[in-house]
Amino acid sequence: MKSILLVFFLCLSVCSYGQYAKKDLPENYVSEANDLFFEKTVVHLNPSCRLLNISNALLDKITVYDMLGQLQKTVVILTNKEDHLIDLSQLLKGTYFIVLEKDDKTARRKIIIN
């Protein structure tokens, strides 16, 4: 029984590693309902030059957070285009979350920079 509990807690801690605590999230954090607004949005990262290509999305702002929830970059979109190219060459290798915003809608995507 002790080994089963140990495995359960180990799995729980591994599964929640790197996840945001609710109190650490930005005010405009993503909800699943808002994510449906961006269901046709496509995010591509070109690993050779670290350019992030976001297609099929009219956006107001793109925000990049690291795994600790620290803000790494914010890009305010002033054009009414559906395709966006964001330079992430200044970021270190690792896993990041981008938050896409349009009006009061937000969506989160995970990207990995190698």
C-alpha positions in Angstrom: 0.0 0.0 0.0 2.9 2.4 0.8 4.5 1.7 -2.5 1.2 2.5 -4.3 0.9 5.8 -2.5 4.5 6.6 -3.2 4.0 6.0 -6.9 0.9 8.1 -6.9 2.6 11.1 -5.3 5.6 10.7 -7.5 3.4 10.7 -10.6 1.4 13.7 -9.3 4.6 15.7 -8.6 6.1 14.8 -12.1 2.8 15.7 -13.9 2.5 19.0 -12.2 6.2 20.0 -12.5 6.5 23.3 -14.3 2.8 24.1 -14.2 1.6 27.5 -13.1 0.0 27.9 -9.7 -3.3 29.9 -10.2 -2.0 32.8 -8.1 1.1 33.1 -10.4 -0.9 33.5 -13.6 -1.4 36.8 -15.3 -4.8 38.3 -15.1 -5.6 37.6 -18.7 -4.6 33.9 -18.5 -6.1 31.5 -21.0 -9.3 29.6 -20.4 -10.4 26.6 -22.5 -13.5 28.5 -23.7 -11.4 31.3 -25.1 -9.1 28.8 -26.8 -12.0 27.8 -29.1 -11.8 31.3 -30.6 -8.3 30.5 -31.9 -8.9 26.9 -33.0 -7.8 27.6 -36.6 -4.7 29.4 -35.5 -1.4 27.7 -36.5 1.9 28.3 -34.7 5.2 27.3 -36.3 8.7 27.8 -34.9 11.5 27.8 -37.4 14.4 26.3 -35.3 17.2 27.4 -37.5 16.5 31.1 -37.2 14.1 31.1 -34.2 11.3 32.9 -36.0 7.8 32.2 -34.7 5.2 32.2 -37.5 1.6 32.6 -36.4 -1.1 32.1 -39.1 -4.8 32.5 -39.3 -5.2 34.8 -36.3 -6.1 38.4 -36.0 -4.3 39.5 -32.9 -3.8 42.5 -30.6 -0.9 41.2 -28.6 1.5 38.2 -28.3 3.2 37.5 -25.0 5.9 35.0 -24.3 6.4 33.4 -20.9 9.0 30.9 -19.7 8.2 27.8 -17.7 8.4 29.8 -14.4 5.7 32.2 -15.7 8.2 35.0 -16.1 7.5 37.5 -18.9 10.1 37.1 -21.7 8.7 39.2 -24.5 5.6 41.2 -25.5 4.7 42.1 -29.0 1.8 44.5 -29.6 0.2 44.0 -33.0 -0.9 47.3 -34.7 -1.9 45.8 -38.1 -5.0 44.0 -39.1 -3.2 41.0 -40.6 -3.8 37.3 -40.0 -0.1 36.2 -40.3 2.6 37.3 -37.9 6.3 36.7 -37.8 8.0 37.1 -34.4 11.8 37.0 -33.8 12.6 34.9 -30.7 16.4 34.7 -31.4 17.2 36.5 -28.1 15.5 33.7 -26.0 17.6 30.8 -24.6 16.9 27.1 -25.4 13.9 25.8 -23.5 10.2 25.6 -23.3 8.0 28.7 -23.5 4.3 29.5 -23.5 2.9 32.1 -25.9 -0.3 33.9 -25.0 -2.3 35.1 -28.0 -4.7 37.9 -27.4 -7.6 39.4 -29.4 -10.0 41.8 -27.6 -11.0 39.9 -24.4 -10.1 36.4 -25.8 -6.8 34.6 -25.1 -5.2 31.3 -26.1 -2.0 29.7 -24.9 0.4 27.6 -27.0 3.6 25.8 -26.0 6.8 26.2 -28.0 10.2 24.6 -27.6 13.3 26.4 -28.7 16.3 24.1 -29.4 
